[in-house]
């Protein structure tokens, strides 16, 4: 990829560590979060720095397995391992953790984390109706109250509205960037797109991050207009759905593209799922925040038809040739839901569908290559 902007994003994560340290020295607080359901608007309104803490690396898993079972989701083990090993600067710099009851493994892991740092647990409902909204609204209010006490601040409605506007703008910029891959052929690889989506989350200056993303989007449009891309009109276009993916846990994305495909859409938490929807700026702020975040179509919800409908929509918008549904080992909600998603899409679309269950390790790379190469070959001849 010839984009000059990509280099800026490659260095963003490392650069942010010193900026966060400097901000803390000046009195700012840092709030770590583990999930898309944690509303960062309230953290921003409190004047704190929100930082993602879900780990995507294999390295800390061995440390975690001294406490956690081996047959547990690698995302949970990796996140816990980084916390207890003391090697994650973002966890070390966090003054408060925000967690949520999305799955059994994570909520029990949070009990252990709460013995290390102050932790606020959001009790997430498992459905998305009016009754659930009222309950979730109460949880959002409790979070605001906890942040005010923990950070010794007062969060006003105006603070919340300004934070909502800023994060809506961030979502707009990230959606615009991802929409670039609707172009055929796409001017950006899935690996590069994932790197940008992952690294920009560590930026403490949201306004600057929005400008950076917008500049990259414009540069990619220019590259496309000049016909500069690593792909061609016959490159199989793949939508990746399922569990969250980041740099370090991107082996499936890398194998797809090394095998001749192009991941043009990430439906998962770090991709389109996080940005396709906005907070309503015309409503009472906390209620609007509660509504937006409860609409998130995660497999922890039952039923979760909104995810099926979103994937169906993205198939058309991104002119997709095949779907890869990625599940981390022991992620039971996504693993079971894969059957229902496949059945739903088979009734709507004539597309190849591949489910992959794996972990963060490299032990199955060769096996995955064989499966993915066969999948792409099947797409190419249909």
Buried (B, 14 or more C-beta within 10 A) or exposed (E): BEBEBBEBBBEBBEBBBEBBEEBBEEEBBBBBBBBBBBBBBBBBBBBBBBBBBBBBBBBBBEBBBEEBEEEBBBBBBBBBBBBBBEBBBBBBBBBBBBBBBBBEBBBEBBEBBBEEBEBBBBEBBBEBEEEBBEBBBEBBBBBBEBBBEBBEBEBEEEBBBBBBEBBBBBBBBBBBBBBBBBBBBBBBBBBBBBBBBBBBBBBBEBEEBBEBBBBBBEBBBEBBEEEEBBBEEEBBBBBBBBBBBBBBBBBBBBBBBEBBBBBBBBBBBBBBBBBBBBBBEEBEBBBBBBBBBBEBBBBBBEEBEBBBEBBBEBBEBBBBBBBBBBBBBBBEBBBEBBEBBBEBBEEEBEBBBBBBBBBBEEEBEEEBBEBBBEBBEEBBEE
